[in-house]
């Protein structure tokens, strides 16, 4: 049996997908070529790309007036590609950012290179919520408190802070916040395909693949078409949404193998019953883990319960001197990559789509046993 892999990304992929890719590695569907060896404009790869795009559209019920683009550069490049494409819309060169952790801070910093990127709200200070003091970056600012400029080209937030384990998925309607003309943009990298997306709220969603959707190397951008075609003159042509959308993600050579694997993952998700079925499983998995953490005096989860991530659960041993022993024994028990990000410390269990309840239960059993021996 393979070990349970709790990596935050690149992370576990469904075994069925890996096995299919292995079986097709040297000869895809009898054509005598590996997908890696095919022209991106040949009929075989065109079929792979079209199916991947259609399956993604179907899985997320992407509206017809949204483009589905496959790009390169990861979410980090997208942090620049986004302002380069959107900030010039309306001419104000302004955008507003909600800061909720490391990833949204990086997005904001990158955007400052291109224009006036302001902070609409931040959870970077401690806050008292429901009578309890929350540490910085363990809560999410209420939308009613966001300071959004009416002439901002967009408002950006990170839907799931992979490092902090803060997930904000009850996206507000920008009209009810008094800024109907400001499109909501979401970095959904680490909860993409783990739950449905409400496109009546989000005008543009982007996500690197290497958590729930496939290997690193492809970024998915789902963008309302009226946001396309406003790139700043300095925007590289390969990163201009008008070029990428206009050429159906074939403006230049796309990351063909990563798209192929993502396509296999999309088909796997369909076989699981789609995104709604995975969401149900993700709720059950995360609830089991957080319920165990909350019921224990030995471990501690610090994120406010309302915004705890279903995908990434950071947790701490109250006696941090046991961290090394915990990680070594976890690895011997087949529970891999549980070390928390260095900026947060402690542990982090990433429990993406491909990590089943069985894996979460194996983790909880190990933690119980570790607690029994050291508690
Ligand atoms: N945003 C989020 C939420 C992420 O989790 C990550 C990667 N872990 C990134 C952006 C950056 O992605 P990449 O390294 O692919 O550029």
Boltz pocket constraint, residues with backbone or C-beta under 6 A from the ligand:
constraints:
  - pocket:
      binder: B
      contacts: [[A, 8], [A, 9], [A, 73], [A, 74], [A, 75], [A, 76], [A, 77], [A, 103], [A, 158], [A, 160], [A, 161], [A, 162], [A, 163], [A, 187], [A, 188], [A, 189], [A, 190], [A, 208]]
      max_distance: 6.0
